[in-house]
Amino acid sequence: MVGFALIATGLWALMNRPRWLGPLTIFFVPFSSTSVFNFYTGDTPHFIPALDWFVVLWALSVLPHFLRSGRVSLPVSRGPVVGWLLAFVVVATVSLVMPVTLAGNVLIHRATLADADLTYPLYLNFSHFFLLGDLAFGALLALLVANRAGDRESMENVLRIVVWSTVFVSAWGFVEYAAYYVGAPHPYFLFNNNPTENPLNQSRVLREAVELMRITSVAAEPSVLAQVMLIPFCILAFNFLGQRTIVSRRVDRLAFVLALATLVLGTSTSAYLGLATLVVTVPVTLLIMKEIGPKPILYMGGMAATVGIAAWQIPIAREFIVNYVVTKPFSGSGLERINTVVNAWAQFRAYPVLGLGWGSVPSMDLVVYLLANSGIIGAAMFFGMIFALVLRLGGTVFHHPSRDWTMYRTAGTAVALVTLIFVSAAANWSYQYGHFWLILGLAIAAPAAALSTSTADAPASTVPA
């Protein structure tokens, strides 16, 4: 029912309000568990995500401009990042010659810990094209967002949608959280309707005397929701320093508090790694920006240590830290993550140039996944893109001609990107979902938006969004 409603909404917007498709797409980025259509190949379930549906419609809405101009205009004015991104997608596509060439002569270990000793021969199959499609849709989303947010006013509009989406997704997650503790049924069928994920399997974690509800909200799993929440949390944290609201003072604060609460209560490794990374990256960034001196950093470090020691003295807090933070890497999911990384590294060492082809080898981290599935060439394209982007963001922040609110927005975007990259490298790179590509698109657009003075004289995108 929800899928048909979203299909109808998208088609109506395409025919009557095409400019609504950009905001709709950005709003639905966190909805990784929401499907517009489910289908099966044999016994294997598949689905078309709501986000992919809106990305296609958004792209179709700019097609008339392409047909009139006779050329595709990409945001190349945003620097060399777009070239690196397209090169990465091309290498990932070319890497699919590997399963064709090897044709069953290589055995791949299964990703689940229970089946870790089981293997299957590598052949080119539909799953390769599904996963390559996820990558292509992600790159397309990043380019659309970069075009959409190319000047100050447009960047503001995009961030407003991100904030409202954060408020809704977090609030829906707390409805789920409250429903569990009051014993009321939660309507998962509204937004968790894809057949490959069962939110009830992710909802409750039992460890010794501690029982906590894991919030999934509209995401596929708690770790994905945590990565989604890190993006607005970083941007809003720096936004408060810029003395300018995104929506309003109350809504911005509400979104910030809800995002933080979701990160803390989600009991996700990604959330805690992200927060730990921010403890370092935020003060260091502010120090380089000359917003604070070394003494406040020392004070904050001392306060954090004091709070940590005090929390350790409280039995329930200590049990929470031990069970959900300290021992999490050695839990079932942690051991499963380590097992996939070790197996994928072995496959990369055997086939280092192009790996075994995009989507061939499961690995729950960023670096080894890139190496095993696209080889040294693909990993070089990806990290070349990230390096060029971080340099451009850093140059914009540290050499901004005026210390206005756009500098803080750019700094927040940079910190969000770096934090998400680190979390993806240490925990899980969820490129199948839209949040990584959203922050990538915002990061591509942020320098141009920060240096523009208005929509009229901004380095405008030639593709209307």
N, C-alpha and C positions, 0 to 999 in steps of 0.2 A: 504494500500500500504506500509506504513512504517512498519507495523507489519510483513508482509511477507519478507521485506528486512532484518529485524532483525533476523527472523527465519532462513533465508538463510545464513546470516553472521555467526550466531552461529553454525549452522551445518557444514559449511565449516571450521570454526576454529577448531571444535571438530575433524574433520577428517584429517585436514592438518596442523594446527598450534594450538595444544591444549594449549600451554603455553600462547597464546593470550587471553584465556578465563578469566584468573584472571584479567588482566588489563581491559578487556571489562566490566566485572562485576563491578569493582570498579568505572570505569568511569560512568556507568549508575546508580549508587546509587541515585543520586538526581532526576532521571527521574520517579517520582512516578505517573505521569499522562500519561505515555507512555505504551501502550498495544501492545502485539503481537497477541492477539486473543480475540475477544469479543463474548459472548454468553449469552443466557437468560434462566432462569428457570421460566416459566410462564411469568409474566410481569416484573420480577426482573432482571436487567442487572448485568452481571458479566464480569470479564476480567482477562486475565493472564498478569501480569505486565512484562515488558521487563526485569526488574531486576531478577524476579523469574526464567525466562527462562534462563538467563545467569548463575544464581546460580546452577540450575540443570545441565547445561552443564559443568560447572566448576567441580562440584562434580563427574560427569561421567568421566571427564578427569583423575581423580585420582583413578578411580575404577580399572584399570589394575594393579596398584601397590598393591591394597588391595587383588586382586585375586591371585597375585603371592606370597605375604607374608602370606596370610591366616589370617590376623588380621587387626583391625582398630587401627591406631596409632593417638591418639589425642595429642594436645600440652600440656600434663600434666606437662611437665617441666616448664611451665609458672606459676606454683603454683596451689593452690587449687581452683582457680576461675572456671576452667572448670568443676570440680565436682559440684560446686554450680549451675552453669548454667544448666548442665544436670539434676540435681535434680529438679530445678525449672520447666523445661519442663515436667518432669515426673509428678510432682504434678499438673500442669495445665491439663495434659491429664487425670489423675485420677479424677480430679474435675468434669469431665463430667458425673460422676455417679449421680451428684445432679439433673440435669434436667430429667434424666431417673427415679430417685427415686420419685421426686416430681410430675412429670407427670401432669402438668396443675393446681396444687394446689396453686401455687404462681403467683401473678400478677406483671408484670413489667411495669413501667411507660415508655412512649416513650421519646426519647431524645430531640425532637424538642420542642421549647418553645410554639409554636402554638398548639401542641397536648399534652401538659404537663399533662393534666387531663385524657388522654386516657391511658388505660392499655391493656395488652394482656397476656394470660396465657403462662407460661413457659413450653415448651416441647423441647426435643432434636431435632434439625433440621440441615439442611445443613449449615446454617450460623455458627453454632458452629465449624464444621469441617473446614470451610474456615478460620475462625479466628485462630483456633489452627494451621492450616497450615501456616498462616502468622508468628506465633510465631516460629514454627519449621524451616521455611525457614530463619528467622532472626538468630536463634541460629546457623544454618548451615553456614550462611554467616560469622558470627563472628568467628567461628572456622577456616573457610577457610582463612580469612584475618589474623588471628593469626598465622597460619602456614606459610602464604606467607611472613609475615614481621618479621621473627624470628631472623634476624641478621641485622647489620648496612646497608649493601648494599641493602638487600631486603626491609628494611623499607624505605630507600631512594627512591627506585623504586615505592613503593606504594604511598608515599607522592607526588612524581612527578605527578602520575596519578590524585591524588586528586586535586592538584593545577591546572592542565590543565582542569579538569572537572569544577572546580570553575570558571575559566576564561570563558569557553564556556557558562555555565549556567547563569552566571551573565550578560555576553554580550547579550545573547539571551533575557534575561529579559529586558535589556535596549532597545533592538530593539522593544519589545512589548510596553514599556513605551513611546518611541518616536513615534511609529506608532499611538498611541491614540491621541497624541497632534497635529500631522500633519494631522490627519484624514485619514490615510491610513489603509487598512485592514491588520491585522496580521495573518500569516499562522498558526493558532493554530492547524490545522489538522496534522501538521508534528509531534508534540511531545505531544499534549494534546488530544489523540484519544481514551481514555478510556470512556465508556458510562456512568459511574457513576458520573463524574465531568464535569461541564460546566464552563470553565474558564471565560466566559463572565459574569457569575453570581457573580464571585469574583472580577472582574476587577475594578469596579468603586464604590467608596463610596461617598455618598452625605451627608454632614452634615452642615447645616446652610450655611454660605458663602464659606465654604472650599470644594473644589472638587479635589480629588487626584486619580490618577491611582494606583491601587494596582498591584504590580508585582507578577505574578505567575510563569513566565518562563516555565520550564518543570515540575514543581511540581503540586501536586493536589490542593494546595491552598497556599496563602501567608504565613500562619503560618508554614507550612511544609517547605517552601523555607527558611524561617528565621532560623529554627532549623538546616537545612542543612548548611547554610552559617556560623553559629557560629563555626562549627568544624574547617574549614581551617582558619578562622579569628583568633582563639585562637592559633593554631599551628604556623601560620605565625608570630603572634605578638611575641612569644617567640623565634622563629627562628632567627629574626633579632638580638637578643642578642647573639646568638651563633656564629656569624661571619662566617656563612656558608650558601650558597644558597641551595635551593631545586632544582629549575630548573635553574634560572639565577637571577641576581639582579633585572633586569627590570621586568621579568615575575612574580617574587615573589611579588614585590611591586604592580604591576598591579592587581594581584589576591587579595591582601590585600585591596587595595582601592576599587575594584569592590565589594568585599564581604561586606565591611563597608557601601558603598553606597546602596547596596541592602537591608541591614538591616535597614538603616535609612529610605529609601523611601518605604519600604514594608508596612508601617502602620500596623504592626502586634504586638500584645501583646507579643508574644514569642520573637520577636526581641528586644523590649525595655526592657523586663525582663532580657534577656540574656546580653544586654549591661550594664544594671544596676548591674547585678551580677558581671560582669567583672571589673567594677569600684572598687569593693571590693576585689575580689579573686586575680586579677593580682598583685596589690601592696602588698597584704599580702604575696603572694607566693614569690615575689621578696625580700621582707623583710626577710622572713625565709631563703631564699637562700643566704642572705647577699649580694645581688646584689645592694641594695639601703638601705639607713638608714631611720629613721623616718622623718627627715626633708623634703626630697623630697616628701614623701607621703603627708605631711601637705601642701607643696607648690602646689602639684597637686590638692589636695582637695580645696584649696583656689582658684586656677584657674578655676576649674569646677564650683564652686559656683559663681564666677564672671561672667563666660560665661552664666550660667543659669539666673542670674539676668539681664544681658544685653539683652539676648534673650527675656525675659519676657516683656521688654519695647517696643519690636517691635510688632505691632498689628498682623501681619500675623503669626509671630512665636508664639505669645501667643494663637492665635486661634487654631493653629495646636496642641499645647501642650494640650490645654483644651479638644479639640474634639477627639484627637487620642491617648492621653496618660491618662489624668486625668479621663475623663468620660468613657473610653473604658470598664472598668469592669462593668459599668451599662448600656451598650448598649445591643442590642438584643442578640449578641453572648455571652457577659459576663453574662447576666442573665440566658441564656441557660446553660452555664457552671456550674453556681452555682446550678441550679435546678437539673442537673444530679448528681452532687456530693452529694447533700442532699438526693436524692432518693436512690442512691447507698449505702450511709452510713447506711440508715435504713435497707436495705437488708442485709448488712454485720452483723449488730447487731442481726438480726434474725437467720443468718446462719454463725457463725464466723469461723468454722473450715476449711471448703473447699469453703466457699462462695456458690454461686449458679451455679458454673461451668464456665469454661473459655468462655468468649464471651457472657455471659447471660445478664449482667447488663451494660448499657451504663453509662460511667462516664468520664468526660473530665479532668481527672487529673491522676497522676501516683499512688499515695498512696491508695486512695479510690478505684480506679479501681482494683488494686491488691487484696485488702481486699475483695471487693464484689464478685470478679470472681474467686479467688483462695484461699480465706480465710487467716487466720493467718499463716498457714503452707506455702502457696505459697509466701506470702509477706516476711516471714522470709528467705526463700531460696533466693529470689531476693536480698533483702538488705544485706544478708550475703555475696552474691557474690560481690556486690558493695563495701561493707566495706573491704573485703579481698583485692579487687583490688586497692582501694585507699590507703590502708596501704602499699601494695607492691610498688605502684608508688611513694608514698611519701618516703619510705625507699630508693628507687633507687635514687631519686633526692637529698635527703639531706645527703646521705652517699655515693655519687658517688666517686669512687677512683680518678678520674681526671675530672676537670671542663671543659670538652670539649663540643662540639656542641650537642652530644647525650643527655646530661643532660637537655639542653634547649628544645629539641624535646620532651623528656619525660615529662617535666614540662608542656609544651603546651598541650600535650595529656591529662594529668591529669586535667588541668583546663578546657579543652573542655568537658571532661566527667562529671565533677562536675557541670559545668554550664548547660549542657543539662539535667542532672538529676533534677536540681533545676527548670529549665523551665518546664520540664515535670510534676513536682509535682505541680507547681503553675498554669500552663496553660493547656497543653494537651500532653499526652504521645502517640506519633505516632509510636507505635511499628509495625504497619502494613507496614511501609516504612523502607528503608534500612539504613538511616543515623545513627540511634541509634546503630544498630548492627555493622556498620562500625567503629564507635569510640570505641565500646566495644572490637572488635577484635584488633584494634590498641593498646588499653590500655593493653590488655592481652599480646601482643607481645613486647611492649615498654621496659619493664625492661630487658628482655633477649637481645633485640637488643642493648640497651645502654651499657650493660656490656660485649658484645662481641667485639672483636677487628677486626675480618674480617669474611668473609663467611666461610672460612676454619675451623676456630676454634670456631665458634659460636655454641651455643646449638641448633643444627639443628633440624628442624622438620623432622619426618620420613615419612611424606606424601608430596610428591612433589606437588608444586603448579604451 
